[in-house]
Amino acid sequence: MTKQQSREAMQLSRRSLLFGSAGVALSAAALPNVALAAEVATPALGADVRPFKTEVPQAALDDLRRRLIATRWPEGQTVADRSQGVQPEKLRALVDYWQTAYDWRRAEAKLNAYPQFLTEIDGLDIHFIHIRSTNERALPLIMTHGWPGSVFELLDVIGPLTDPVAHGGKAEDAFHLVIPSIPGFGFSGKPTEKGWDPQRIAAAWDTLMKRLGYLSYVSQGGDWGAIISDALGRQAPEGLLGIHVNRVERATTFPPDAAKALMSGDAAPETLSVDEKVIFNEARDFLNNGFGYAAIMSTRPETVGYGLADSPVGLGAWLYDKIADWVFTRGDPESALGRDALLDNITFYWLTNTGPSSGKIYWENAAGMAKLSPVRVPVAVTVFPGEVYKPPKKWLAKAYPDLVYYNQVEKGGHFAAWEEPELFSQEVRAAFRGLRS
């Protein structure tokens, strides 16, 4: 059987599982491995790009509810604060709503409101949303989510970026948007071989943009999206005009003496100003008290993955903990995002069984940090006050030789597009304004 015949057979199998009677009769054990979307060949798009629609079998939702009801809860904390992790009363309230009132079909409809596609790059299916602005002179932009997020965290900026006039902006600030799911996340394929680090993903993103006909474009990201955008900037493929990030990597932007002190556990160097020492101490506190999740996934993603694949509450707690840590309203993601938005993201991880696979990017990245080279394209940075690391402009100017935009805003956290979509969109427009032809 040829590769093309094998792919067609797999697609036929997926469609029969979703739409035939066999799909209803799937066992609970098999549900996590089921493809959760319909693929329809459209000759107008060519064989390389296939339309995609999210359609989760009801059996998968029924299985989720059964597992939520059967949760075995731990005894609880011995402290009154968040120092031991997610507080039981917070998680129990969220899970009760998840089990009794949350509606995935609403989330599914929100996702399906935008054109979705699959395309194979470097042997792996990449899922992406593609929205063209009605302004034909719009600037193509590939925008990447992070962990513990997904494409859901970027949906609310689609309108402001593709149709800025309707959101208080100017027509000349419009973008054509491409929003991919990182390999191992969402509906993108799960790597079956090692090597899918940010550098390889960045190269795949360039292939994706060129495949869609965008010969010049810009890239944006926060969290892993920022690291992938940085990797694109280091590769500087033909046509990449610049990048904008709302999170920067400490290892490449700290002054050398501060970076050395941070990694050795020493106090802030006296060469730093009072304000710079505050930034240093916040970064050190994060490494000492908030970095355990990354240490686990950088070294043992498979081990923690068994629990994430088997227990929706275990998965929910794992994701909720870091969302709570990083939103502007520290410890209170419900007020920053709302229960439904939190559960859209958590349920997306559960239904695609990507709790385990999404963690492997940490393992992949750990080996590549020593290979970093300078970013070779224009760079724009927005610092949100709730971000874990908030470097001053002079640090970034040394790390990024062509820093064309820097701004500190007054609200928003690590999940800037999710928490403050209008403000985030204004920053993206301003960041790339000088790079338009």
Buried (B, 14 or more C-beta within 10 A) or exposed (E): EEEEEEBEEEBEEBBEBBEEEEBEEBEEEEBBEBBBBBBEEEEEBEEEBBBBBBBBBEBBBEBBBEBBEEBEEEEEBEEEEBEEBBBBEBBBEBBEBBBEEBEBEEBBEBBBEBEBBBBBBBEBBBBBBBBBBEBEEBBBBBBBBBBBBBBBBBBBBBBBBBBBEEBEBEEBBBBBBBBBBBBBBBBBBBBEEEEBBBBBBBBBBBBBBBBBEBEEBBBBBBBBBBBBBBBBBBBBBEBBBBBBBBBBBBEBBBBEBBBEBBEEEEEBBEEBEEEBBEBBBBBBEBBEEBEEBBEBBBEEBEEBBEBBBBBBBBBBBBBBBBBBBBBBBEBEBBEBBEBBBBBBBBBBBBBBBBBBBBBBBBBBBBEBEEEBEEBBBBBBBBBBEBBBBBBBEEBBBEBBEBBBBBBEBEEBBBBBBBBBBBBBBBBBBBBBBEBEE
